[in-house]
Amino acid sequence: MPSTNTQYRIITDAKYGYQKLDPLPTNEEISQFYQKDYFKLIKKGGRAPELRRLMSGGKEVRDERNWLETTLYSDICVFLNRYAKGKHLLDVGRGTGDLILYLKKNGFDVTGIEPSTEAAVIAKQKSLKVYNTSFEVFAANHNVDSSAGFDAVVLINILEHVTDPVQVIDTVKKILKPAGILCVRVPNDFTEMQEAAQRRLNKERWWVAIPDHINYFNLETLPKFLKSLGFEILYSQSDFPMELFLLMGDDYVGNSDVGEKCHKKRVAFEDALPHELRRKFYAALASCGIGRDCLLFAKKNHS
């Protein structure tokens, strides 16, 4: 298992233009990392802060779930209602099912896929329809074609983790109905804001997370990637540009205590805005390539 970032470099994919690790981690390396290191890093604040807070229990998990339901989950629901022609959805890799449960409560018929057995069990305890398998195995075993497929597929923080994002999107196309909707979210990486903060702090590129973050998209490369694979971009939105804290002197890199304080300030900011104003603000930031994450909705082309 590689232990240092020096054994990898970041290159630009020659065909699609996004950034990726070179060489690609092997399946064995990735599996070993998730089995031995991933959840230790989450607990230490080195990965997936949303997941760490959702796993913490008590008031913290209630606050985190409430924040997600009034921001990200609400936005996904709004735009799926706007663009999807039906309510039959597939949500890929959503852990313990919080998003699936929210969408179900809001009138969607949602099927979930979760490769982690532990997370899938928790989701099923909430009376959710969740398959404990991979996306590729699910698609192959269920033999879903476009005429009997899903109205929408949701990929939240998936594409950065897979060794072949093209294959994932091709599989999405196969199981979507004609003009079906893809909702995809990835970190917004290798941006001007990150580079400005890196110069200010004089640190290594903290957003490069090896070996689990294999691909690095942003608000410029993600739309190009999806268009090249047969999707029409309908809407793009970012979220709070966390690099602002770094540029203002709140160095949360490697410091979970500072990171939690910054997160609470962000939540307070978003709570203070009406939902439509917040979405308008983040859509404007997305047009400039600014924000910590990319949230895109795209339509499968008929061709």
C-alpha distance (Angstrom), angle and dihedral (degrees) to the residues before:
residue distance angle dihedral
M1 . . .
P2 3.83 . .
S3 3.80 109.8 .
T4 3.79 101.9 -171.0
N5 3.77 135.9 51.3
T6 3.83 90.2 -128.2
Q7 3.80 89.9 80.4
Y8 3.80 89.6 65.9
R9 3.76 134.8 51.1
I10 3.78 131.0 -163.6
I11 3.79 115.7 -117.3
T12 3.79 135.2 175.3
D13 3.78 115.5 -110.2
A14 3.79 103.6 -113.7
K15 3.80 95.1 -142.0
Y16 3.81 105.4 34.0
G17 3.80 104.4 26.5
Y18 3.81 102.2 -130.9
Q19 3.82 122.4 123.1
K20 3.80 122.0 -105.7
L21 3.79 143.7 168.4
D22 3.78 119.4 -87.8
P23 2.94 119.9 -127.5
L24 3.78 97.4 27.4
P25 3.83 112.7 -123.8
T26 3.79 113.2 -107.2
N27 3.79 120.6 -112.6
E28 3.79 87.8 -111.4
E29 3.81 92.6 54.2
I30 3.79 92.0 48.3
S31 3.82 92.8 46.9
Q32 3.80 90.8 48.1
F33 3.79 91.2 50.2
Y34 3.81 94.4 51.1
Q35 3.79 92.2 45.6
K36 3.81 97.7 46.9
D37 3.80 111.1 20.1
Y38 3.80 114.5 18.0
F39 3.79 101.4 79.7
K40 3.80 91.2 40.3
L41 3.80 88.4 57.2
I42 3.81 91.3 46.9
K43 3.81 91.4 54.0
K44 3.82 90.4 48.4
G45 3.81 91.6 50.1
G46 3.80 94.7 -109.3
R47 3.82 96.9 118.3
A48 3.81 141.6 24.5
P49 3.84 101.9 -0.5
E50 3.83 91.3 -172.2
L51 3.80 90.5 56.9
R52 3.81 92.2 46.2
R53 3.79 91.0 54.0
L54 3.82 91.8 45.9
M55 3.80 89.3 52.6
S56 3.81 95.2 47.2
G57 3.81 99.0 81.0
G58 3.80 131.1 -147.0
K59 3.80 123.8 48.3
E60 3.80 93.8 -16.9
V61 3.80 93.6 60.9
R62 3.81 91.4 45.2
D63 3.80 91.2 51.1
E64 3.80 92.1 47.0
R65 3.79 93.5 48.8
N66 3.80 91.5 47.5
W67 3.81 90.8 50.5
L68 3.82 92.4 49.3
E69 3.80 92.1 47.0
T70 3.81 92.6 51.9
T71 3.83 94.6 44.9
L72 3.81 123.9 19.3
Y73 3.81 98.6 17.3
S74 3.79 91.9 44.0
D75 3.81 91.4 49.7
I76 3.80 92.1 49.8
C77 3.80 90.0 50.1
V78 3.82 93.2 48.1
F79 3.79 95.0 51.4
L80 3.80 96.0 40.8
N81 3.79 87.3 54.4
R82 3.80 89.2 48.8
Y83 3.80 99.2 47.0
A84 3.82 110.7 21.3
K85 3.80 117.0 85.9
G86 3.81 93.4 -148.4
K87 3.79 143.4 18.0
H88 3.82 100.6 -114.0
L89 3.82 104.6 114.3
L90 3.79 139.0 173.8
D91 3.82 118.0 -152.6
V92 3.80 114.0 -164.6
G93 3.79 122.2 -150.6
R94 3.79 102.5 -13.6
G95 3.77 100.4 154.1
T96 3.79 115.8 -139.9
G97 3.81 93.3 4.8
D98 3.81 104.5 -104.4
L99 3.81 93.8 140.6
I100 3.82 92.1 42.7
L101 3.79 90.4 52.2
Y102 3.83 91.5 48.8
L103 3.81 92.7 49.7
K104 3.81 91.2 46.0
K105 3.81 90.1 53.4
N106 3.79 87.7 52.2
G107 3.78 95.3 56.1
F108 3.80 104.6 -89.7
D109 3.80 125.6 132.6
V110 3.81 99.2 -134.8
T111 3.78 130.9 -172.5
G112 3.80 116.1 -168.9
I113 3.80 134.3 -156.2
E114 3.81 120.7 -157.9
P115 3.84 122.5 168.6
S116 3.82 93.1 -165.1
T117 3.81 108.3 90.0
E118 3.80 93.0 -155.5
A119 3.80 93.8 51.6
A120 3.81 92.7 43.4
V121 3.81 91.1 54.0
I122 3.80 91.0 53.1
A123 3.81 90.6 49.0
K124 3.82 92.3 50.1
Q125 3.81 89.7 51.4
K126 3.82 85.8 64.5
S127 3.82 88.9 59.4
L128 3.80 91.5 -107.1
K129 3.80 125.4 149.6
V130 3.80 100.1 -117.0
Y131 3.81 129.5 157.3
N132 3.80 117.8 -150.9
T133 3.81 97.0 -139.9
S134 3.78 143.9 85.4
F135 3.79 124.1 -78.0
E136 3.81 93.2 -113.9
V137 3.82 93.7 49.6
F138 3.81 91.2 46.9
A139 3.81 92.5 51.3
A140 3.82 92.4 46.7
N141 3.80 96.1 46.1
H142 3.79 95.9 45.1
N143 3.81 93.7 45.6
V144 3.80 91.6 -148.2
D145 3.80 112.9 -177.7
S146 3.78 126.3 -168.2
S147 3.81 96.1 -100.1
A148 3.82 92.2 57.5
G149 3.76 96.3 27.7
F150 3.76 137.0 113.2
D151 3.78 127.0 -65.6
A152 3.80 89.9 -139.2
V153 3.80 141.1 4.6
V154 3.81 121.3 -152.0
L155 3.82 120.5 -151.8
I156 3.79 109.4 179.7
N157 3.82 112.6 179.2
I158 3.80 93.8 -19.9
L159 3.81 108.4 112.1
E160 3.80 94.9 61.8
H161 3.82 90.3 58.9
V162 3.81 103.4 48.5
T163 3.80 127.2 89.2
D164 3.82 92.9 -140.2
P165 3.83 113.3 33.4
V166 3.81 90.8 169.5
Q167 3.80 90.4 61.2
V168 3.81 90.3 49.4
I169 3.81 92.8 53.0
D170 3.82 91.6 45.0
T171 3.82 88.2 53.8
V172 3.81 89.8 49.5
K173 3.80 89.6 53.9
K174 3.80 91.5 52.1
I175 3.80 94.7 54.5
L176 3.80 98.0 39.8
K177 3.77 120.9 93.8
P178 3.82 116.9 -120.6
A179 3.82 107.7 -68.8
G180 3.82 88.1 10.7
I181 3.80 118.5 162.6
L182 3.80 129.4 -113.7
C183 3.80 117.8 -158.7
V184 3.79 110.7 -166.5
R185 3.79 132.8 174.7
V186 3.81 126.9 -174.9
P187 3.79 135.2 158.2
N188 3.81 114.2 -83.8
D189 3.81 99.2 -123.6
F190 3.80 138.3 175.1
T191 3.80 91.8 26.5
E192 3.78 132.6 152.1
M193 3.82 90.4 -108.0
Q194 3.79 92.2 54.2
E195 3.78 91.6 47.6
A196 3.82 91.3 49.7
A197 3.81 90.4 51.0
Q198 3.80 91.0 46.2
R199 3.80 90.9 53.8
R200 3.80 90.3 47.7
L201 3.82 93.7 50.3
N202 3.81 97.1 33.2
K203 3.81 91.0 -140.3
E204 3.77 137.3 137.3
R205 3.82 116.4 -88.9
W206 3.81 97.9 -78.9
W207 3.81 93.2 -173.0
V208 3.81 90.2 66.6
A209 3.82 102.5 94.3
I210 3.80 112.1 -175.6
P211 3.01 131.2 -128.9
D212 3.82 100.0 -1.9
H213 3.81 98.1 50.2
I214 3.78 99.9 63.2
N215 3.82 100.6 157.6
Y216 3.82 128.6 43.8
F217 3.79 117.8 -157.5
N218 3.79 130.8 170.4
L219 3.80 139.5 -175.2
E220 3.80 90.3 -78.6
T221 3.80 101.7 44.0
L222 3.83 100.4 36.5
P223 3.85 95.5 62.3
K224 3.82 90.5 45.9
F225 3.80 90.2 49.7
L226 3.81 93.6 51.1
K227 3.81 93.7 43.9
S228 3.79 90.9 52.7
L229 3.82 88.9 54.6
G230 3.79 95.9 52.1
F231 3.81 107.2 -84.7
E232 3.77 132.1 125.1
I233 3.81 114.1 -141.8
L234 3.81 111.1 -126.8
Y235 3.79 103.1 172.6
S236 3.80 139.1 -0.5
Q237 3.79 127.4 -162.9
S238 3.78 134.5 169.6
D239 3.80 129.6 -166.9
F240 3.79 138.6 -137.6
P241 3.83 112.6 -26.6
M242 3.80 97.9 -127.4
E243 3.81 90.2 -172.5
L244 3.81 86.9 76.6
F245 3.79 88.4 75.6
L246 3.80 90.8 53.5
L247 3.79 91.7 49.5
M248 3.82 90.2 49.6
G249 3.80 93.3 52.2
D250 3.82 102.9 -94.8
D251 3.80 99.7 124.5
Y252 3.79 105.3 -165.7
V253 3.81 95.2 162.8
G254 3.79 105.7 122.3
N255 3.81 91.4 -7.9
S256 3.81 111.7 100.6
D257 3.83 93.3 -176.5
V258 3.80 91.9 58.3
G259 3.79 88.8 41.1
E260 3.81 92.3 56.4
K261 3.82 91.3 49.5
C262 3.80 90.3 51.5
H263 3.81 90.8 47.6
K264 3.81 91.3 53.1
K265 3.82 90.3 51.4
R266 3.78 89.7 51.0
V267 3.81 91.6 49.7
A268 3.81 90.4 49.1
F269 3.81 90.2 51.6
E270 3.80 93.0 50.1
D271 3.81 92.8 44.4
A272 3.80 89.2 55.5
L273 3.82 93.5 57.5
P274 3.80 127.0 77.8
H275 3.81 108.5 -114.5
E276 3.81 95.5 -112.6
L277 3.80 92.1 48.9
R278 3.79 91.1 49.7
R279 3.82 91.0 50.5
K280 3.81 91.1 46.6
F281 3.81 90.5 50.4
Y282 3.80 94.0 48.7
A283 3.82 92.3 45.3
A284 3.81 88.1 54.3
L285 3.81 90.9 49.7
A286 3.81 89.7 49.4
S287 3.81 90.3 56.6
C288 3.83 86.7 59.5
G289 3.82 94.1 44.8
I290 3.82 91.9 -111.6
G291 3.81 126.9 136.2
R292 3.80 138.1 72.8
D293 3.83 95.9 -100.7
C294 3.80 139.1 27.5
L295 3.81 119.4 -132.6
L296 3.81 114.2 -173.5
F297 3.78 135.2 175.9
A298 3.80 115.9 -159.8
K299 3.80 135.7 176.1
K300 3.79 124.3 -133.6
N301 3.79 109.0 -116.8
H302 3.80 116.5 -123.8
S303 3.79 90.8 -125.5
